[in-house]
């Protein structure tokens, strides 16, 4: 699955800004980067990972929420 769209990144010009890939907190960007570098070492010059903000218990409590709460940026 990691290599499904790798050709897009191989053909992406180096002068374009990096593509930001938004991840939720269950992913480990360093592990994804290592796996992708095995397939295409220059990938780190073309993408960057960003972890999505995770609401704190206090933030959820202030809104009367608990447990799993979807974050708008991810869903």
C-alpha positions as CSV (number, residue, x, y, z in Angstrom):
1,X,0.0,0.0,0.0
2,X,2.9,2.4,0.7
3,X,4.0,2.1,-2.9
4,X,0.6,2.4,-4.6
5,X,1.2,6.1,-5.7
6,X,5.0,6.1,-5.6
7,X,5.2,7.0,-9.4
8,X,3.5,10.3,-8.7
9,X,6.2,11.3,-6.2
10,X,9.0,10.0,-8.5
11,X,7.7,12.3,-11.3
12,X,7.0,15.3,-9.0
13,X,9.5,18.1,-9.8
14,X,11.9,18.9,-7.0
15,X,11.1,22.6,-7.1
16,X,7.5,22.1,-6.0
17,X,6.7,22.3,-2.2
18,X,6.6,19.1,-0.2
19,X,3.3,17.2,-0.1
20,X,2.0,17.1,3.5
21,X,0.5,13.8,4.5
22,X,-1.8,14.2,7.6
23,X,-1.7,11.2,10.0
24,X,-3.6,10.4,13.1
25,X,-1.7,9.7,16.3
26,X,-1.8,5.9,15.8
27,X,0.8,6.2,13.0
28,X,4.5,6.5,13.4
29,X,6.0,8.9,10.8
30,X,9.6,7.7,11.3
31,X,8.5,4.1,10.5
32,X,6.6,5.1,7.4
33,X,9.6,7.2,6.3
34,X,12.0,4.3,6.7
35,X,9.7,2.0,4.8
36,X,9.2,4.5,1.9
37,X,13.0,5.2,1.7
38,X,13.6,1.5,1.0
39,X,11.5,1.9,-2.1
40,X,12.4,5.4,-3.1
41,X,15.2,7.1,-1.1
42,X,14.5,10.6,-2.4
43,X,10.9,10.5,-1.1
44,X,11.9,12.6,2.0
45,X,12.6,15.5,-0.3
46,X,9.1,15.4,-1.7
47,X,6.8,14.6,1.3
48,X,6.4,15.4,5.0
49,X,4.2,13.9,7.6
50,X,2.2,15.9,10.1
51,X,0.4,14.4,13.0
52,X,-3.2,15.6,13.4
53,X,-4.0,17.4,16.6
54,X,-5.5,15.1,19.2
55,X,-8.1,16.8,21.6
56,X,-7.1,16.5,25.3
57,X,-9.5,15.0,27.9
58,X,-10.0,18.6,29.2
59,X,-11.0,19.8,25.7
60,X,-13.4,16.9,25.2
61,X,-14.9,17.4,28.7
62,X,-15.4,21.1,28.0
63,X,-17.6,20.1,25.1
64,X,-19.4,17.3,27.0
65,X,-17.6,14.6,25.0
66,X,-15.7,11.5,26.0
67,X,-13.9,8.5,24.4
68,X,-13.4,8.6,20.6
69,X,-14.1,12.0,19.1
70,X,-13.7,12.5,15.3
71,X,-11.4,15.4,14.4
72,X,-12.6,17.5,11.5
73,X,-9.3,17.5,9.7
74,X,-9.2,13.8,9.6
75,X,-12.8,12.9,8.9
